[in-house]
């Protein structure tokens, strides 16, 4: 069994804590300078994870955008981009999603054992489907990634996945970017849902950095003793 990966959560929210609008069109919360910062963080990770809802809703490519960063990774003997990881309970993932079609790197889909046959028939030619028992638990998923050599995992959402990692106490770091506007619609997806979180009024998270990046604010929190420095 490999070492437990360092888990970094990355997220951009509105001033009122939303990840997106309630409509069908994706809401751009961040700016170009912060997109480039996120690209640099991504390039430093071994794997990047989003939930199936994010794959369906945002259709992300999850690639390293900078050619220089891709070249640097290859020069270090690594693939051009991190391994792409998602998880699905019911297996509702399209083989046409850019998660599967963009990039030549490794792709992993975690699911309950019962969902494995259906997912393998749908996306098995494009990704490795991994059953994790009766249900997918984040601790088991992280342990399996560790056994595959993943040392640094970046989690980019959505809210359900953030909630699962945070409430399970599996996050080592949170990079939260706040956009300077409100969404104002309770139908929109939130950064996290209800849960029992290890950080509360009696145990506050450690704020280690604040930075203005154009018109957005980056807040970095150390969530475990594994946070460097």
PyMOL commands that place a pseudoatom at each C-alpha (Angstrom):
pseudoatom trace, name=CA, resn=UNK, resi=1, chain=A, elem=C, hetatm=0, pos=[0.000, 0.000, 0.000]
pseudoatom trace, name=CA, resn=UNK, resi=2, chain=A, elem=C, hetatm=0, pos=[1.325, 3.441, -0.941]
pseudoatom trace, name=CA, resn=UNK, resi=3, chain=A, elem=C, hetatm=0, pos=[1.565, 6.549, 1.154]
pseudoatom trace, name=CA, resn=UNK, resi=4, chain=A, elem=C, hetatm=0, pos=[-1.629, 8.544, 1.750]
pseudoatom trace, name=CA, resn=UNK, resi=5, chain=A, elem=C, hetatm=0, pos=[-1.614, 11.360, -0.869]
pseudoatom trace, name=CA, resn=UNK, resi=6, chain=A, elem=C, hetatm=0, pos=[-1.489, 15.010, 0.178]
pseudoatom trace, name=CA, resn=UNK, resi=7, chain=A, elem=C, hetatm=0, pos=[-5.009, 16.295, -0.571]
pseudoatom trace, name=CA, resn=UNK, resi=8, chain=A, elem=C, hetatm=0, pos=[-5.415, 19.864, -1.785]
pseudoatom trace, name=CA, resn=UNK, resi=9, chain=A, elem=C, hetatm=0, pos=[-8.916, 21.269, -2.336]
pseudoatom trace, name=CA, resn=UNK, resi=10, chain=A, elem=C, hetatm=0, pos=[-9.195, 24.093, -4.868]
pseudoatom trace, name=CA, resn=UNK, resi=11, chain=A, elem=C, hetatm=0, pos=[-12.341, 26.123, -5.329]
pseudoatom trace, name=CA, resn=UNK, resi=12, chain=A, elem=C, hetatm=0, pos=[-13.673, 29.507, -6.465]
pseudoatom trace, name=CA, resn=UNK, resi=13, chain=A, elem=C, hetatm=0, pos=[-16.869, 30.879, -4.933]
pseudoatom trace, name=CA, resn=UNK, resi=14, chain=A, elem=C, hetatm=0, pos=[-19.022, 34.000, -5.050]
pseudoatom trace, name=CA, resn=UNK, resi=15, chain=A, elem=C, hetatm=0, pos=[-19.231, 36.353, -2.080]
pseudoatom trace, name=CA, resn=UNK, resi=16, chain=A, elem=C, hetatm=0, pos=[-22.330, 34.449, -0.947]
pseudoatom trace, name=CA, resn=UNK, resi=17, chain=A, elem=C, hetatm=0, pos=[-20.660, 31.033, -1.210]
pseudoatom trace, name=CA, resn=UNK, resi=18, chain=A, elem=C, hetatm=0, pos=[-21.878, 29.673, -4.551]
pseudoatom trace, name=CA, resn=UNK, resi=19, chain=A, elem=C, hetatm=0, pos=[-19.859, 27.676, -7.102]
pseudoatom trace, name=CA, resn=UNK, resi=20, chain=A, elem=C, hetatm=0, pos=[-21.993, 28.524, -10.109]
pseudoatom trace, name=CA, resn=UNK, resi=21, chain=A, elem=C, hetatm=0, pos=[-25.271, 30.017, -11.221]
pseudoatom trace, name=CA, resn=UNK, resi=22, chain=A, elem=C, hetatm=0, pos=[-28.540, 28.087, -11.165]
pseudoatom trace, name=CA, resn=UNK, resi=23, chain=A, elem=C, hetatm=0, pos=[-28.838, 28.368, -14.952]
pseudoatom trace, name=CA, resn=UNK, resi=24, chain=A, elem=C, hetatm=0, pos=[-27.447, 26.070, -17.611]
pseudoatom trace, name=CA, resn=UNK, resi=25, chain=A, elem=C, hetatm=0, pos=[-24.587, 28.336, -18.687]
pseudoatom trace, name=CA, resn=UNK, resi=26, chain=A, elem=C, hetatm=0, pos=[-21.397, 28.077, -16.645]
pseudoatom trace, name=CA, resn=UNK, resi=27, chain=A, elem=C, hetatm=0, pos=[-20.628, 31.106, -14.464]
pseudoatom trace, name=CA, resn=UNK, resi=28, chain=A, elem=C, hetatm=0, pos=[-17.026, 32.330, -14.661]
pseudoatom trace, name=CA, resn=UNK, resi=29, chain=A, elem=C, hetatm=0, pos=[-16.087, 33.356, -11.138]
pseudoatom trace, name=CA, resn=UNK, resi=30, chain=A, elem=C, hetatm=0, pos=[-12.335, 33.768, -11.471]
pseudoatom trace, name=CA, resn=UNK, resi=31, chain=A, elem=C, hetatm=0, pos=[-10.008, 35.720, -13.773]
pseudoatom trace, name=CA, resn=UNK, resi=32, chain=A, elem=C, hetatm=0, pos=[-7.166, 34.904, -16.171]
pseudoatom trace, name=CA, resn=UNK, resi=33, chain=A, elem=C, hetatm=0, pos=[-4.412, 35.495, -13.603]
pseudoatom trace, name=CA, resn=UNK, resi=34, chain=A, elem=C, hetatm=0, pos=[-6.017, 33.064, -11.166]
pseudoatom trace, name=CA, resn=UNK, resi=35, chain=A, elem=C, hetatm=0, pos=[-6.706, 30.504, -13.907]
pseudoatom trace, name=CA, resn=UNK, resi=36, chain=A, elem=C, hetatm=0, pos=[-2.954, 30.564, -14.574]
pseudoatom trace, name=CA, resn=UNK, resi=37, chain=A, elem=C, hetatm=0, pos=[-2.205, 30.134, -10.847]
pseudoatom trace, name=CA, resn=UNK, resi=38, chain=A, elem=C, hetatm=0, pos=[-4.544, 27.122, -10.732]
pseudoatom trace, name=CA, resn=UNK, resi=39, chain=A, elem=C, hetatm=0, pos=[-2.804, 25.725, -13.826]
pseudoatom trace, name=CA, resn=UNK, resi=40, chain=A, elem=C, hetatm=0, pos=[0.527, 25.932, -11.980]
pseudoatom trace, name=CA, resn=UNK, resi=41, chain=A, elem=C, hetatm=0, pos=[-0.942, 24.158, -8.942]
pseudoatom trace, name=CA, resn=UNK, resi=42, chain=A, elem=C, hetatm=0, pos=[-2.429, 21.505, -11.224]
pseudoatom trace, name=CA, resn=UNK, resi=43, chain=A, elem=C, hetatm=0, pos=[0.946, 20.980, -12.932]
pseudoatom trace, name=CA, resn=UNK, resi=44, chain=A, elem=C, hetatm=0, pos=[2.468, 20.234, -9.518]
pseudoatom trace, name=CA, resn=UNK, resi=45, chain=A, elem=C, hetatm=0, pos=[0.005, 17.434, -8.726]
pseudoatom trace, name=CA, resn=UNK, resi=46, chain=A, elem=C, hetatm=0, pos=[-0.057, 13.749, -9.615]
pseudoatom trace, name=CA, resn=UNK, resi=47, chain=A, elem=C, hetatm=0, pos=[-3.845, 13.479, -9.930]
pseudoatom trace, name=CA, resn=UNK, resi=48, chain=A, elem=C, hetatm=0, pos=[-6.833, 15.780, -10.219]
pseudoatom trace, name=CA, resn=UNK, resi=49, chain=A, elem=C, hetatm=0, pos=[-10.319, 14.783, -9.086]
pseudoatom trace, name=CA, resn=UNK, resi=50, chain=A, elem=C, hetatm=0, pos=[-13.818, 16.062, -9.834]
pseudoatom trace, name=CA, resn=UNK, resi=51, chain=A, elem=C, hetatm=0, pos=[-17.186, 14.472, -9.141]
pseudoatom trace, name=CA, resn=UNK, resi=52, chain=A, elem=C, hetatm=0, pos=[-19.413, 13.050, -11.852]
pseudoatom trace, name=CA, resn=UNK, resi=53, chain=A, elem=C, hetatm=0, pos=[-21.781, 16.011, -11.458]
pseudoatom trace, name=CA, resn=UNK, resi=54, chain=A, elem=C, hetatm=0, pos=[-18.956, 18.385, -12.408]
pseudoatom trace, name=CA, resn=UNK, resi=55, chain=A, elem=C, hetatm=0, pos=[-18.074, 16.195, -15.405]
pseudoatom trace, name=CA, resn=UNK, resi=56, chain=A, elem=C, hetatm=0, pos=[-21.700, 16.399, -16.578]
pseudoatom trace, name=CA, resn=UNK, resi=57, chain=A, elem=C, hetatm=0, pos=[-22.294, 20.065, -15.730]
pseudoatom trace, name=CA, resn=UNK, resi=58, chain=A, elem=C, hetatm=0, pos=[-19.010, 21.765, -16.677]
pseudoatom trace, name=CA, resn=UNK, resi=59, chain=A, elem=C, hetatm=0, pos=[-17.471, 19.206, -19.077]
pseudoatom trace, name=CA, resn=UNK, resi=60, chain=A, elem=C, hetatm=0, pos=[-13.923, 20.116, -17.908]
pseudoatom trace, name=CA, resn=UNK, resi=61, chain=A, elem=C, hetatm=0, pos=[-10.811, 18.965, -19.780]
pseudoatom trace, name=CA, resn=UNK, resi=62, chain=A, elem=C, hetatm=0, pos=[-8.648, 18.896, -16.606]
pseudoatom trace, name=CA, resn=UNK, resi=63, chain=A, elem=C, hetatm=0, pos=[-5.426, 19.361, -18.557]
pseudoatom trace, name=CA, resn=UNK, resi=64, chain=A, elem=C, hetatm=0, pos=[-2.345, 21.484, -17.861]
pseudoatom trace, name=CA, resn=UNK, resi=65, chain=A, elem=C, hetatm=0, pos=[-2.815, 24.460, -20.189]
pseudoatom trace, name=CA, resn=UNK, resi=66, chain=A, elem=C, hetatm=0, pos=[0.710, 25.888, -20.199]
pseudoatom trace, name=CA, resn=UNK, resi=67, chain=A, elem=C, hetatm=0, pos=[2.987, 24.296, -22.801]
pseudoatom trace, name=CA, resn=UNK, resi=68, chain=A, elem=C, hetatm=0, pos=[6.030, 25.213, -20.701]
pseudoatom trace, name=CA, resn=UNK, resi=69, chain=A, elem=C, hetatm=0, pos=[4.589, 23.450, -17.643]
pseudoatom trace, name=CA, resn=UNK, resi=70, chain=A, elem=C, hetatm=0, pos=[3.759, 20.373, -19.716]
pseudoatom trace, name=CA, resn=UNK, resi=71, chain=A, elem=C, hetatm=0, pos=[7.314, 20.289, -21.081]
pseudoatom trace, name=CA, resn=UNK, resi=72, chain=A, elem=C, hetatm=0, pos=[8.739, 20.641, -17.573]
pseudoatom trace, name=CA, resn=UNK, resi=73, chain=A, elem=C, hetatm=0, pos=[6.664, 17.680, -16.353]
pseudoatom trace, name=CA, resn=UNK, resi=74, chain=A, elem=C, hetatm=0, pos=[7.863, 15.525, -19.259]
pseudoatom trace, name=CA, resn=UNK, resi=75, chain=A, elem=C, hetatm=0, pos=[11.488, 16.563, -18.617]
pseudoatom trace, name=CA, resn=UNK, resi=76, chain=A, elem=C, hetatm=0, pos=[11.008, 15.349, -15.034]
pseudoatom trace, name=CA, resn=UNK, resi=77, chain=A, elem=C, hetatm=0, pos=[9.899, 11.953, -16.340]
pseudoatom trace, name=CA, resn=UNK, resi=78, chain=A, elem=C, hetatm=0, pos=[6.221, 12.561, -15.614]
pseudoatom trace, name=CA, resn=UNK, resi=79, chain=A, elem=C, hetatm=0, pos=[3.214, 12.555, -17.953]
pseudoatom trace, name=CA, resn=UNK, resi=80, chain=A, elem=C, hetatm=0, pos=[2.154, 15.890, -19.506]
pseudoatom trace, name=CA, resn=UNK, resi=81, chain=A, elem=C, hetatm=0, pos=[-0.687, 16.234, -17.034]
pseudoatom trace, name=CA, resn=UNK, resi=82, chain=A, elem=C, hetatm=0, pos=[-2.005, 14.682, -13.822]
pseudoatom trace, name=CA, resn=UNK, resi=83, chain=A, elem=C, hetatm=0, pos=[-4.055, 11.501, -13.824]
pseudoatom trace, name=CA, resn=UNK, resi=84, chain=A, elem=C, hetatm=0, pos=[-7.743, 12.414, -14.169]
pseudoatom trace, name=CA, resn=UNK, resi=85, chain=A, elem=C, hetatm=0, pos=[-10.030, 10.946, -11.501]
pseudoatom trace, name=CA, resn=UNK, resi=86, chain=A, elem=C, hetatm=0, pos=[-13.782, 10.955, -11.039]
pseudoatom trace, name=CA, resn=UNK, resi=87, chain=A, elem=C, hetatm=0, pos=[-16.316, 8.994, -9.002]
pseudoatom trace, name=CA, resn=UNK, resi=88, chain=A, elem=C, hetatm=0, pos=[-19.862, 7.970, -9.732]
pseudoatom trace, name=CA, resn=UNK, resi=89, chain=A, elem=C, hetatm=0, pos=[-22.483, 6.067, -7.754]
pseudoatom trace, name=CA, resn=UNK, resi=90, chain=A, elem=C, hetatm=0, pos=[-24.897, 5.351, -10.585]
pseudoatom trace, name=CA, resn=UNK, resi=91, chain=A, elem=C, hetatm=0, pos=[-22.517, 5.326, -13.556]
pseudoatom trace, name=CA, resn=UNK, resi=92, chain=A, elem=C, hetatm=0, pos=[-24.179, 8.232, -15.397]
pseudoatom trace, name=CA, resn=UNK, resi=93, chain=A, elem=C, hetatm=0, pos=[-21.098, 9.317, -17.362]
pseudoatom trace, name=CA, resn=UNK, resi=94, chain=A, elem=C, hetatm=0, pos=[-20.909, 9.921, -21.105]
pseudoatom trace, name=CA, resn=UNK, resi=95, chain=A, elem=C, hetatm=0, pos=[-17.932, 8.594, -23.079]
pseudoatom trace, name=CA, resn=UNK, resi=96, chain=A, elem=C, hetatm=0, pos=[-18.177, 11.846, -25.063]
pseudoatom trace, name=CA, resn=UNK, resi=97, chain=A, elem=C, hetatm=0, pos=[-17.263, 13.953, -22.000]
pseudoatom trace, name=CA, resn=UNK, resi=98, chain=A, elem=C, hetatm=0, pos=[-13.958, 15.807, -22.341]
pseudoatom trace, name=CA, resn=UNK, resi=99, chain=A, elem=C, hetatm=0, pos=[-12.838, 14.106, -19.122]
pseudoatom trace, name=CA, resn=UNK, resi=100, chain=A, elem=C, hetatm=0, pos=[-12.443, 10.991, -21.318]
pseudoatom trace, name=CA, resn=UNK, resi=101, chain=A, elem=C, hetatm=0, pos=[-11.698, 12.442, -24.765]
pseudoatom trace, name=CA, resn=UNK, resi=102, chain=A, elem=C, hetatm=0, pos=[-9.192, 15.222, -23.919]
pseudoatom trace, name=CA, resn=UNK, resi=103, chain=A, elem=C, hetatm=0, pos=[-5.572, 14.277, -23.339]
pseudoatom trace, name=CA, resn=UNK, resi=104, chain=A, elem=C, hetatm=0, pos=[-3.681, 11.000, -23.480]
pseudoatom trace, name=CA, resn=UNK, resi=105, chain=A, elem=C, hetatm=0, pos=[-3.069, 10.615, -19.745]
pseudoatom trace, name=CA, resn=UNK, resi=106, chain=A, elem=C, hetatm=0, pos=[-4.455, 8.029, -17.365]
pseudoatom trace, name=CA, resn=UNK, resi=107, chain=A, elem=C, hetatm=0, pos=[-8.118, 8.306, -16.354]
pseudoatom trace, name=CA, resn=UNK, resi=108, chain=A, elem=C, hetatm=0, pos=[-9.675, 6.564, -13.344]
pseudoatom trace, name=CA, resn=UNK, resi=109, chain=A, elem=C, hetatm=0, pos=[-13.363, 6.183, -12.484]
pseudoatom trace, name=CA, resn=UNK, resi=110, chain=A, elem=C, hetatm=0, pos=[-14.265, 4.995, -8.977]
pseudoatom trace, name=CA, resn=UNK, resi=111, chain=A, elem=C, hetatm=0, pos=[-17.680, 3.500, -8.333]
pseudoatom trace, name=CA, resn=UNK, resi=112, chain=A, elem=C, hetatm=0, pos=[-19.513, 0.897, -6.223]
pseudoatom trace, name=CA, resn=UNK, resi=113, chain=A, elem=C, hetatm=0, pos=[-18.872, -2.703, -7.270]
pseudoatom trace, name=CA, resn=UNK, resi=114, chain=A, elem=C, hetatm=0, pos=[-22.415, -3.018, -8.624]
pseudoatom trace, name=CA, resn=UNK, resi=115, chain=A, elem=C, hetatm=0, pos=[-21.819, -0.140, -11.044]
pseudoatom trace, name=CA, resn=UNK, resi=116, chain=A, elem=C, hetatm=0, pos=[-18.571, -1.538, -12.494]
pseudoatom trace, name=CA, resn=UNK, resi=117, chain=A, elem=C, hetatm=0, pos=[-20.046, -3.649, -15.365]
pseudoatom trace, name=CA, resn=UNK, resi=118, chain=A, elem=C, hetatm=0, pos=[-22.222, -0.822, -16.715]
pseudoatom trace, name=CA, resn=UNK, resi=119, chain=A, elem=C, hetatm=0, pos=[-19.417, 1.735, -16.522]
pseudoatom trace, name=CA, resn=UNK, resi=120, chain=A, elem=C, hetatm=0, pos=[-16.899, -0.618, -18.093]
pseudoatom trace, name=CA, resn=UNK, resi=121, chain=A, elem=C, hetatm=0, pos=[-19.220, -1.178, -21.045]
pseudoatom trace, name=CA, resn=UNK, resi=122, chain=A, elem=C, hetatm=0, pos=[-19.631, 2.593, -21.444]
pseudoatom trace, name=CA, resn=UNK, resi=123, chain=A, elem=C, hetatm=0, pos=[-16.187, 4.056, -20.750]
pseudoatom trace, name=CA, resn=UNK, resi=124, chain=A, elem=C, hetatm=0, pos=[-13.905, 1.051, -20.162]
pseudoatom trace, name=CA, resn=UNK, resi=125, chain=A, elem=C, hetatm=0, pos=[-12.009, 1.629, -23.408]
pseudoatom trace, name=CA, resn=UNK, resi=126, chain=A, elem=C, hetatm=0, pos=[-11.099, 5.158, -22.289]
pseudoatom trace, name=CA, resn=UNK, resi=127, chain=A, elem=C, hetatm=0, pos=[-10.600, 4.829, -18.528]
pseudoatom trace, name=CA, resn=UNK, resi=128, chain=A, elem=C, hetatm=0, pos=[-9.858, 2.303, -15.807]
pseudoatom trace, name=CA, resn=UNK, resi=129, chain=A, elem=C, hetatm=0, pos=[-13.004, 1.574, -13.773]
pseudoatom trace, name=CA, resn=UNK, resi=130, chain=A, elem=C, hetatm=0, pos=[-12.312, 0.731, -10.118]
pseudoatom trace, name=CA, resn=UNK, resi=131, chain=A, elem=C, hetatm=0, pos=[-14.905, -0.774, -7.780]
pseudoatom trace, name=CA, resn=UNK, resi=132, chain=A, elem=C, hetatm=0, pos=[-14.606, 0.202, -4.120]
pseudoatom trace, name=CA, resn=UNK, resi=133, chain=A, elem=C, hetatm=0, pos=[-17.128, -2.074, -2.454]
pseudoatom trace, name=CA, resn=UNK, resi=134, chain=A, elem=C, hetatm=0, pos=[-20.787, -1.419, -1.711]
pseudoatom trace, name=CA, resn=UNK, resi=135, chain=A, elem=C, hetatm=0, pos=[-20.247, 2.354, -1.802]
pseudoatom trace, name=CA, resn=UNK, resi=136, chain=A, elem=C, hetatm=0, pos=[-17.459, 4.800, -2.584]
pseudoatom trace, name=CA, resn=UNK, resi=137, chain=A, elem=C, hetatm=0, pos=[-15.831, 6.157, 0.562]
pseudoatom trace, name=CA, resn=UNK, resi=138, chain=A, elem=C, hetatm=0, pos=[-13.303, 8.953, 0.155]
pseudoatom trace, name=CA, resn=UNK, resi=139, chain=A, elem=C, hetatm=0, pos=[-10.850, 7.255, 2.543]
pseudoatom trace, name=CA, resn=UNK, resi=140, chain=A, elem=C, hetatm=0, pos=[-10.826, 4.136, 0.343]
pseudoatom trace, name=CA, resn=UNK, resi=141, chain=A, elem=C, hetatm=0, pos=[-10.491, 6.206, -2.823]
pseudoatom trace, name=CA, resn=UNK, resi=142, chain=A, elem=C, hetatm=0, pos=[-7.518, 8.155, -1.436]
pseudoatom trace, name=CA, resn=UNK, resi=143, chain=A, elem=C, hetatm=0, pos=[-5.878, 4.945, -0.206]
pseudoatom trace, name=CA, resn=UNK, resi=144, chain=A, elem=C, hetatm=0, pos=[-6.249, 3.368, -3.653]
pseudoatom trace, name=CA, resn=UNK, resi=145, chain=A, elem=C, hetatm=0, pos=[-4.717, 6.433, -5.314]
pseudoatom trace, name=CA, resn=UNK, resi=146, chain=A, elem=C, hetatm=0, pos=[-1.817, 6.193, -2.891]
pseudoatom trace, name=CA, resn=UNK, resi=147, chain=A, elem=C, hetatm=0, pos=[-1.278, 2.576, -3.890]
pseudoatom trace, name=CA, resn=UNK, resi=148, chain=A, elem=C, hetatm=0, pos=[-1.059, 3.779, -7.514]
pseudoatom trace, name=CA, resn=UNK, resi=149, chain=A, elem=C, hetatm=0, pos=[1.754, 6.173, -6.713]
pseudoatom trace, name=CA, resn=UNK, resi=150, chain=A, elem=C, hetatm=0, pos=[-0.273, 9.365, -6.341]
pseudoatom trace, name=CA, resn=UNK, resi=151, chain=A, elem=C, hetatm=0, pos=[1.500, 11.590, -3.821]
pseudoatom trace, name=CA, resn=UNK, resi=152, chain=A, elem=C, hetatm=0, pos=[-0.365, 14.853, -4.413]
pseudoatom trace, name=CA, resn=UNK, resi=153, chain=A, elem=C, hetatm=0, pos=[-4.085, 14.963, -5.212]
pseudoatom trace, name=CA, resn=UNK, resi=154, chain=A, elem=C, hetatm=0, pos=[-5.914, 18.125, -6.287]
pseudoatom trace, name=CA, resn=UNK, resi=155, chain=A, elem=C, hetatm=0, pos=[-9.696, 18.109, -5.741]
pseudoatom trace, name=CA, resn=UNK, resi=156, chain=A, elem=C, hetatm=0, pos=[-11.587, 20.650, -7.851]
pseudoatom trace, name=CA, resn=UNK, resi=157, chain=A, elem=C, hetatm=0, pos=[-15.195, 19.952, -6.887]
pseudoatom trace, name=CA, resn=UNK, resi=158, chain=A, elem=C, hetatm=0, pos=[-18.024, 20.092, -7.010]
pseudoatom trace, name=CA, resn=UNK, resi=159, chain=A, elem=C, hetatm=0, pos=[-19.766, 20.828, -3.746]
pseudoatom trace, name=CA, resn=UNK, resi=160, chain=A, elem=C, hetatm=0, pos=[-20.733, 17.232, -2.953]
pseudoatom trace, name=CA, resn=UNK, resi=161, chain=A, elem=C, hetatm=0, pos=[-17.142, 16.069, -3.357]
pseudoatom trace, name=CA, resn=UNK, resi=162, chain=A, elem=C, hetatm=0, pos=[-15.757, 18.991, -1.316]
pseudoatom trace, name=CA, resn=UNK, resi=163, chain=A, elem=C, hetatm=0, pos=[-18.251, 18.162, 1.434]
pseudoatom trace, name=CA, resn=UNK, resi=164, chain=A, elem=C, hetatm=0, pos=[-17.222, 14.494, 1.438]
pseudoatom trace, name=CA, resn=UNK, resi=165, chain=A, elem=C, hetatm=0, pos=[-13.491, 15.213, 1.662]
pseudoatom trace, name=CA, resn=UNK, resi=166, chain=A, elem=C, hetatm=0, pos=[-13.850, 17.925, 4.301]
pseudoatom trace, name=CA, resn=UNK, resi=167, chain=A, elem=C, hetatm=0, pos=[-16.338, 16.108, 6.518]
pseudoatom trace, name=CA, resn=UNK, resi=168, chain=A, elem=C, hetatm=0, pos=[-14.163, 12.973, 6.392]
pseudoatom trace, name=CA, resn=UNK, resi=169, chain=A, elem=C, hetatm=0, pos=[-11.173, 15.026, 7.583]
pseudoatom trace, name=CA, resn=UNK, resi=170, chain=A, elem=C, hetatm=0, pos=[-9.157, 13.992, 4.524]
pseudoatom trace, name=CA, resn=UNK, resi=171, chain=A, elem=C, hetatm=0, pos=[-8.164, 17.452, 3.262]
pseudoatom trace, name=CA, resn=UNK, resi=172, chain=A, elem=C, hetatm=0, pos=[-4.674, 18.759, 4.037]
pseudoatom trace, name=CA, resn=UNK, resi=173, chain=A, elem=C, hetatm=0, pos=[-5.082, 22.149, 2.379]
pseudoatom trace, name=CA, resn=UNK, resi=174, chain=A, elem=C, hetatm=0, pos=[-7.855, 24.390, 1.065]
pseudoatom trace, name=CA, resn=UNK, resi=175, chain=A, elem=C, hetatm=0, pos=[-7.232, 27.026, -1.595]
pseudoatom trace, name=CA, resn=UNK, resi=176, chain=A, elem=C, hetatm=0, pos=[-10.395, 29.114, -1.675]
pseudoatom trace, name=CA, resn=UNK, resi=177, chain=A, elem=C, hetatm=0, pos=[-10.764, 31.964, -4.150]
pseudoatom trace, name=CA, resn=UNK, resi=178, chain=A, elem=C, hetatm=0, pos=[-13.526, 34.512, -3.586]
pseudoatom trace, name=CA, resn=UNK, resi=179, chain=A, elem=C, hetatm=0, pos=[-15.003, 36.421, -6.532]
pseudoatom trace, name=CA, resn=UNK, resi=180, chain=A, elem=C, hetatm=0, pos=[-16.214, 40.002, -5.951]
pseudoatom trace, name=CA, resn=UNK, resi=181, chain=A, elem=C, hetatm=0, pos=[-19.906, 39.489, -6.679]
pseudoatom trace, name=CA, resn=UNK, resi=182, chain=A, elem=C, hetatm=0, pos=[-23.041, 37.719, -5.473]
pseudoatom trace, name=CA, resn=UNK, resi=183, chain=A, elem=C, hetatm=0, pos=[-25.100, 34.954, -7.104]
pseudoatom trace, name=CA, resn=UNK, resi=184, chain=A, elem=C, hetatm=0, pos=[-28.156, 35.460, -4.903]
pseudoatom trace, name=CA, resn=UNK, resi=185, chain=A, elem=C, hetatm=0, pos=[-30.014, 32.304, -5.913]
pseudoatom trace, name=CA, resn=UNK, resi=186, chain=A, elem=C, hetatm=0, pos=[-30.442, 29.435, -3.434]
pseudoatom trace, name=CA, resn=UNK, resi=187, chain=A, elem=C, hetatm=0, pos=[-30.993, 27.001, -6.334]
pseudoatom trace, name=CA, resn=UNK, resi=188, chain=A, elem=C, hetatm=0, pos=[-27.329, 27.421, -7.321]
pseudoatom trace, name=CA, resn=UNK, resi=189, chain=A, elem=C, hetatm=0, pos=[-24.715, 24.880, -6.155]
pseudoatom trace, name=CA, resn=UNK, resi=190, chain=A, elem=C, hetatm=0, pos=[-22.862, 25.803, -2.971]
pseudoatom trace, name=CA, resn=UNK, resi=191, chain=A, elem=C, hetatm=0, pos=[-19.217, 25.280, -2.026]
pseudoatom trace, name=CA, resn=UNK, resi=192, chain=A, elem=C, hetatm=0, pos=[-20.254, 22.676, 0.582]
pseudoatom trace, name=CA, resn=UNK, resi=193, chain=A, elem=C, hetatm=0, pos=[-23.490, 21.130, 1.776]
pseudoatom trace, name=CA, resn=UNK, resi=194, chain=A, elem=C, hetatm=0, pos=[-24.555, 20.063, 5.247]
pseudoatom trace, name=CA, resn=UNK, resi=195, chain=A, elem=C, hetatm=0, pos=[-22.071, 17.962, 7.187]
pseudoatom trace, name=CA, resn=UNK, resi=196, chain=A, elem=C, hetatm=0, pos=[-20.149, 17.428, 10.374]
pseudoatom trace, name=CA, resn=UNK, resi=197, chain=A, elem=C, hetatm=0, pos=[-16.860, 19.210, 9.711]
pseudoatom trace, name=CA, resn=UNK, resi=198, chain=A, elem=C, hetatm=0, pos=[-13.690, 18.904, 11.817]
pseudoatom trace, name=CA, resn=UNK, resi=199, chain=A, elem=C, hetatm=0, pos=[-13.351, 22.718, 11.715]
pseudoatom trace, name=CA, resn=UNK, resi=200, chain=A, elem=C, hetatm=0, pos=[-15.966, 24.641, 13.677]
pseudoatom trace, name=CA, resn=UNK, resi=201, chain=A, elem=C, hetatm=0, pos=[-16.267, 27.438, 16.233]
pseudoatom trace, name=CA, resn=UNK, resi=202, chain=A, elem=C, hetatm=0, pos=[-14.300, 25.381, 18.745]
pseudoatom trace, name=CA, resn=UNK, resi=203, chain=A, elem=C, hetatm=0, pos=[-11.582, 24.308, 16.277]
pseudoatom trace, name=CA, resn=UNK, resi=204, chain=A, elem=C, hetatm=0, pos=[-10.732, 26.960, 13.744]
pseudoatom trace, name=CA, resn=UNK, resi=205, chain=A, elem=C, hetatm=0, pos=[-8.811, 26.229, 10.547]
pseudoatom trace, name=CA, resn=UNK, resi=206, chain=A, elem=C, hetatm=0, pos=[-5.398, 27.889, 10.169]
pseudoatom trace, name=CA, resn=UNK, resi=207, chain=A, elem=C, hetatm=0, pos=[-5.311, 30.707, 7.624]
pseudoatom trace, name=CA, resn=UNK, resi=208, chain=A, elem=C, hetatm=0, pos=[-1.777, 30.702, 6.184]
pseudoatom trace, name=CA, resn=UNK, resi=209, chain=A, elem=C, hetatm=0, pos=[-2.011, 33.072, 3.220]
pseudoatom trace, name=CA, resn=UNK, resi=210, chain=A, elem=C, hetatm=0, pos=[-4.204, 35.802, 1.794]
pseudoatom trace, name=CA, resn=UNK, resi=211, chain=A, elem=C, hetatm=0, pos=[-3.473, 37.247, -1.623]
pseudoatom trace, name=CA, resn=UNK, resi=212, chain=A, elem=C, hetatm=0, pos=[-5.207, 39.614, -4.016]
pseudoatom trace, name=CA, resn=UNK, resi=213, chain=A, elem=C, hetatm=0, pos=[-5.096, 38.264, -7.582]
pseudoatom trace, name=CA, resn=UNK, resi=214, chain=A, elem=C, hetatm=0, pos=[-6.604, 41.010, -9.673]
pseudoatom trace, name=CA, resn=UNK, resi=215, chain=A, elem=C, hetatm=0, pos=[-10.171, 41.380, -8.431]
pseudoatom trace, name=CA, resn=UNK, resi=216, chain=A, elem=C, hetatm=0, pos=[-10.356, 38.005, -6.618]
pseudoatom trace, name=CA, resn=UNK, resi=217, chain=A, elem=C, hetatm=0, pos=[-8.974, 37.008, -3.213]
pseudoatom trace, name=CA, resn=UNK, resi=218, chain=A, elem=C, hetatm=0, pos=[-7.066, 33.793, -2.540]
pseudoatom trace, name=CA, resn=UNK, resi=219, chain=A, elem=C, hetatm=0, pos=[-7.389, 32.332, 0.962]
pseudoatom trace, name=CA, resn=UNK, resi=220, chain=A, elem=C, hetatm=0, pos=[-5.143, 29.371, 1.803]
pseudoatom trace, name=CA, resn=UNK, resi=221, chain=A, elem=C, hetatm=0, pos=[-5.930, 27.250, 4.842]
pseudoatom trace, name=CA, resn=UNK, resi=222, chain=A, elem=C, hetatm=0, pos=[-3.771, 24.566, 6.421]
pseudoatom trace, name=CA, resn=UNK, resi=223, chain=A, elem=C, hetatm=0, pos=[-6.179, 21.770, 7.367]
pseudoatom trace, name=CA, resn=UNK, resi=224, chain=A, elem=C, hetatm=0, pos=[-3.678, 19.239, 8.684]
pseudoatom trace, name=CA, resn=UNK, resi=225, chain=A, elem=C, hetatm=0, pos=[-0.190, 19.004, 10.121]
pseudoatom trace, name=CA, resn=UNK, resi=226, chain=A, elem=C, hetatm=0, pos=[0.991, 17.802, 6.710]
pseudoatom trace, name=CA, resn=UNK, resi=227, chain=A, elem=C, hetatm=0, pos=[0.718, 21.337, 5.317]
pseudoatom trace, name=CA, resn=UNK, resi=228, chain=A, elem=C, hetatm=0, pos=[4.287, 22.321, 4.301]
pseudoatom trace, name=CA, resn=UNK, resi=229, chain=A, elem=C, hetatm=0, pos=[6.028, 24.914, 6.445]
for i in range(1, 229): cmd.bond("trace and resi %d" % i, "trace and resi %d" % (i + 1))
show_as sticks, trace
zoom trace
